[in-house]
Amino acid sequence: MPTPRSRRWLGSSGICARCGSTDAIEIRLRLNDDTEVDFHSCHRCEHRWWDAEGAVIDLDAVLEMARRH
């Protein structure tokens, strides 16, 4: 049986990389290959971004990592 991917809500403590607002959410996802990525979304300016291991990555990179087996 496959191991379930974990999703953990990290709350509204993030800081937006674009406008500096503290009204941003962070959600950590564990992909099938156990890589952890963080999704960020700002409620004020609606900027969205991803990072892995502290480095900003684009959505295409996240999707490619999710496709790996």
Secondary structure, DSSP 4 states (H G I P E B T S, - for coil): -PPPPPEEE--S-B--TTT--S-EEEEEEE-TTS-EEEEEEETTT--EEEEETTEEE-HHHHHHHHH--
